[in-house]
Amino acid sequence: MSFRGGGGLVLHGTVLSPATGKAAGNATGDATGDATGDGAGGAPEDGARPATGTAAAKTDARPGIVLVHGSGAGTPRAKLMTEAVEFARRGLSVLVYDKRSKDYSLTRRSYSTLADDALGAVATLRSQPGVDPAKVGIWGFSEGGWVAPIAASRSADIAFVVVVGANSQTPLRQQTWAVAAGLRKAGVSGPFVDRAERNLYRVIADGGLFPEPYYDPEPTIAALGRPVLAIWGVHDLLTPPKESPPGFVSALEKSGNRHYTIRFFAGADHAAHLTPDGGVTRLPELAPGYADLVGSWIGEVTAGRPPVAQTSGPAPVQDSLTVSVDPPAWWESVPMQVVALVLLVAGFAAYPVIALVRRLRGRSLPPVTRAARLVSAGGLTVVLGAFCYLFYVVMTGGKLAAPGPVLAGRPLIWLALQALSVACVIAAVLTGRAWRRARGSVPGGERVRLGLLLTGGLVFVPWAFYWGLLLP
């Protein structure tokens, strides 16, 4: 089946319904697709079978739920087919659709547009035969935990909200925590985690390369005004499972909405799937009781018996707390970072470039001090190496952080860059002293070369402190 989402984009999905038309909350029965759509991964799984739609029309009207994906461009509906089948077996009609790839990427996305996509899916499910339009809700996983509440806050047609692995904090705060937590789990500590990783994300966000960095979800949660079921696996490594639930509770309580259920599942990961290794590996199976809870909870809510302020399940595991990530000040903004980078590269690179030009012209001069060569070569290595390594770690961050060998809480590569940074500062001081002693005998061209080099050295000191390279 097809429907229109945000901006009129045509999206494709599948509706699964219980084959026997059982009521919500019943944990048995097969599921059948009473509407199928184009696109990869559209076929029902695990015993569910496509149907013509006539079976659903003959049953009593049942509740429905739309599933909203987590992050990722063009995620196929097959990614959520396990949840769709299990929820349909609990008596629900479930619409799962392929996520958009248009206007969505690593550096560009709009939660508002994604919410419009979800609203298009809700309208489509409400019009399906056998579905009670007054009993249709929305389910959001991970990033969908931001999107689903936005959609629900915009439409009175959404009867309830279910979120899994959702976050009540800003996306940038969540992301920096996830990568930092992964690094700490790999044995990393100190300024690389506490300063460098966080500052890199702030710069990325300031440069417009991190979408929706400071979106605050709590006002939207507070505006829901309908029953909310919020689920977390105790081994969630991508969303802080100790801090996110209180944010949901606080927002709902402030608005007077006490029809919420908070539930933690043992042995479960970010998606409430089983995990054998504390959240790193996701198994295909849902946590025991997860699908039953969704079915029974929706059954109670749509029968007019919403639960009141319930929290249950084992305590979640979160080894470190999140840290506020504020927008950078003017002096650490992207334009200033670019200026610093230009001065560093120009200052350090000018020294060997001028020497090469002189050699080609047959006018070589002995260096004022060999320490100048260390400032030039070492400074370039640190500046370029630090950014390359930081970006590598960020791209491989989160629960699968791969910083390489670690010594005394420092990745060996970063430790080497720190040692080279200290050596560069010492070499810059020695170069300045040598130039001062030989000032009268230094030709004008050499003074320019040394001036550029030491300018780079002066800029390097605060730059290296900012990125944690000169911190213990």
Secondary structure as UniProt FT lines:
FT   STRAND          2..4
FT   HELIX           6..8
FT   STRAND          10..18
FT   TURN            19..20
FT   TURN            24..25
FT   STRAND          31..35
FT   TURN            40..41
FT   TURN            46..47
FT   STRAND          49..50
FT   HELIX           54..58
FT   STRAND          62..68
FT   TURN            73..74
FT   HELIX           77..80
FT   HELIX           81..89
FT   TURN            90..91
FT   STRAND          93..97
FT   TURN            102..103
FT   HELIX           111..126
FT   TURN            129..130
FT   STRAND          131..141
FT   TURN            142..143
FT   HELIX           144..154
FT   TURN            156..157
FT   STRAND          161..164
FT   HELIX           171..185
FT   TURN            186..187
FT   HELIX           192..197
FT   HELIX           198..206
FT   TURN            207..208
FT   TURN            213..214
FT   HELIX           218..222
FT   STRAND          228..233
FT   TURN            234..235
FT   TURN            241..243
FT   HELIX           244..254
FT   TURN            255..256
FT   STRAND          260..265
FT   TURN            266..267
FT   TURN            270..271
FT   STRAND          273..274
FT   TURN            278..279
FT   TURN            288..289
FT   HELIX           290..302
FT   TURN            303..304
FT   STRAND          310..312
FT   HELIX           330..332
FT   HELIX           334..360
FT   TURN            361..362
FT   HELIX           371..395
FT   HELIX           398..400
FT   STRAND          406..407
FT   TURN            408..409
FT   STRAND          410..411
FT   HELIX           412..437
FT   HELIX           439..441
FT   HELIX           444..466
FT   TURN            467..470
//
